[in-house]
Every structure is written in C-alpha cells, then in structure tokens.
Amino acid sequence: MSTLPGDLVLDPFGGSGTTYSVCERRHRHWIGIEIENPQPIIERLTGKIDHHRNDDFVERPRLPIAAE
C-alpha cells in the first residue's frame, strides 16, 4: 500500500508468498527470502493457491502550485 508501480519491495520473511504475489499483480519489483519452506510461495506464484484481494493504492502527492 505504501509503494508505487516500479518500486522495489524487500520481504525477508517470505511465509506463504503473499507479498510477492501482490507485488507481481501490482507491478512492483521484489526481493524475498525464505529458508524454511518455499513450497507455499512456489504454489502461490504459479497459481495453485489463490491470490489475496487487495485494492489499496497510494496516490502520488500533488505539488502545490506556486502563487504568481
């Protein structure tokens, strides 16, 4: 929710891969780490586990218009 398309997200605790999946769908680059059990991540990224639905977004801040 706090990133914009093209941003890089680091998730050092991969878990079931939800962050990675959302990054893929929301056009973010990602780096992930999981040393215990990568299988759920593989299943989520290959479509064997459903994606979580998340419609959150961040608007780019609008710069104030300079007074003339």
C-alpha positions as CSV (number, residue, x, y, z in Angstrom):
1,M,0.0,0.0,0.0
2,S,2.9,2.4,0.6
3,T,4.6,1.8,-2.8
4,L,4.1,2.8,-6.3
5,P,4.4,0.8,-9.6
6,G,8.1,0.1,-10.3
7,D,9.2,0.4,-6.6
8,L,11.3,-2.3,-5.0
9,V,9.9,-4.3,-2.0
10,L,12.0,-6.4,0.3
11,D,10.3,-9.1,2.3
12,P,12.9,-11.1,4.3
13,F,10.3,-13.4,5.8
14,G,8.5,-14.9,2.8
15,G,6.0,-17.1,4.6
16,S,3.3,-18.1,2.1
17,G,4.4,-15.6,-0.6
18,T,1.5,-13.2,-0.3
19,T,3.8,-10.1,-0.5
20,Y,5.5,-11.5,-3.6
21,S,2.2,-12.3,-5.3
22,V,0.8,-8.8,-4.6
23,C,4.0,-7.3,-5.9
24,E,3.6,-9.3,-9.2
25,R,0.0,-8.2,-9.6
26,R,0.7,-4.5,-8.7
27,H,3.8,-4.1,-10.9
28,R,6.4,-3.9,-8.1
29,H,9.8,-5.4,-8.2
30,W,10.5,-7.6,-5.2
31,I,13.3,-9.4,-3.3
32,G,12.2,-12.2,-1.0
33,I,13.9,-14.6,1.4
34,E,12.5,-17.8,2.8
35,I,14.8,-20.6,4.0
36,E,12.3,-23.0,5.8
37,N,9.7,-24.0,3.3
38,P,9.5,-22.3,-0.1
39,Q,6.7,-24.6,-1.4
40,P,3.8,-22.4,-0.5
41,I,5.5,-19.5,-2.2
42,I,6.0,-21.5,-5.4
43,E,2.4,-22.7,-5.3
44,R,1.1,-19.1,-4.8
45,L,3.2,-17.7,-7.7
46,T,2.3,-20.5,-10.1
47,G,-1.4,-20.1,-9.4
48,K,-2.0,-23.2,-7.3
49,I,-3.1,-21.0,-4.4
50,D,-5.5,-18.1,-4.9
51,H,-4.2,-14.6,-4.7
52,H,-5.3,-12.3,-1.9
53,R,-7.6,-9.5,-3.0
54,N,-6.2,-6.0,-2.1
55,D,-7.5,-2.9,-3.8
56,D,-5.4,-0.5,-1.6
57,F,-3.5,2.2,-3.5
58,V,-1.4,5.3,-2.9
59,E,-1.9,8.5,-4.8
60,R,1.1,10.4,-5.9
61,P,1.4,13.6,-3.8
62,R,0.3,16.8,-5.7
63,L,2.8,19.6,-5.6
64,P,1.5,23.0,-4.6
65,I,1.0,25.5,-7.4
66,A,3.3,28.5,-6.9
67,A,1.5,31.8,-6.5
68,E,2.3,34.3,-9.1
